[in-house]
Amino acid sequence: MASRIQPLQPGESADPVVNELLQQGRDGWWGDSAMFGVIGRNPELLKTIVPVFGAFFAQGQVEPHIHELMRLKTGQINDCAY
């Protein structure tokens, strides 16, 4: 079995912007900090992708049920066990 990348938690990054984004992720609109915690291991990628996701999901461009289907399909493609 492949090893898993442990997601960063808010406050664990040396970059305060990353910590703030992770905090917003946990408490805000996406309500799931695990995916962004893994992406946060590459701070510049996290800083780039959060606004993109925000444009799609937080601003209502993608309906919640479609968003959930996207998560499920992504999990299936990546053979996630959850």
C-alpha positions in Angstrom: 0.0 0.0 0.0 1.3 3.4 -0.9 2.2 5.8 1.9 -0.2 8.6 2.6 0.8 12.3 2.6 -0.2 13.7 6.0 -2.2 17.0 5.6 -1.0 20.1 7.2 -3.3 21.4 9.9 -3.8 25.2 10.5 -0.8 26.5 12.4 1.6 23.9 11.2 3.0 25.8 8.3 5.9 28.3 8.5 3.9 30.4 6.1 1.1 32.5 7.8 -0.9 32.7 4.6 -1.0 29.0 4.3 -2.1 28.7 7.9 -4.9 31.2 7.2 -6.1 29.4 4.1 -6.1 26.1 6.0 -8.1 27.7 8.8 -10.6 29.1 6.4 -10.8 25.7 4.7 -11.6 23.9 8.0 -14.1 26.5 9.2 -15.3 28.0 6.0 -17.1 27.1 2.8 -15.3 23.9 1.8 -15.5 22.4 5.4 -12.7 19.9 4.6 -9.2 20.8 5.3 -7.6 17.4 4.4 -7.3 18.0 0.7 -6.1 21.5 1.1 -3.8 20.4 3.9 -2.0 18.0 1.5 -1.9 20.7 -1.2 -0.5 23.1 1.5 2.7 21.1 1.5 3.3 23.1 -1.6 2.5 26.6 -0.4 2.5 28.4 -3.8 0.2 25.7 -5.2 -2.3 26.2 -2.3 -2.2 30.0 -2.7 -3.0 29.5 -6.4 -5.7 26.9 -6.3 -7.8 28.2 -3.4 -9.0 31.2 -5.4 -9.8 28.9 -8.3 -11.9 26.6 -6.1 -13.5 29.7 -4.5 -14.6 30.9 -7.9 -16.2 27.6 -8.7 -17.6 26.5 -5.4 -17.9 29.3 -2.9 -19.5 31.7 -5.3 -22.2 29.2 -6.4 -21.0 28.5 -9.9 -21.2 24.8 -9.2 -24.3 23.5 -7.4 -23.5 21.6 -4.1 -24.8 18.3 -5.4 -22.5 18.5 -8.4 -19.6 19.5 -6.2 -20.2 16.4 -4.1 -20.4 14.2 -7.3 -17.0 15.7 -8.3 -15.5 14.7 -5.0 -16.9 11.2 -5.2 -15.6 10.8 -8.8 -12.2 12.1 -7.8 -12.0 9.7 -5.0 -13.0 6.8 -7.3 -10.4 7.8 -9.9 -7.7 7.9 -7.2 -8.9 4.7 -5.5 -9.6 6.4 -2.2 -10.9 4.2 0.6 -13.2 6.9 2.2 
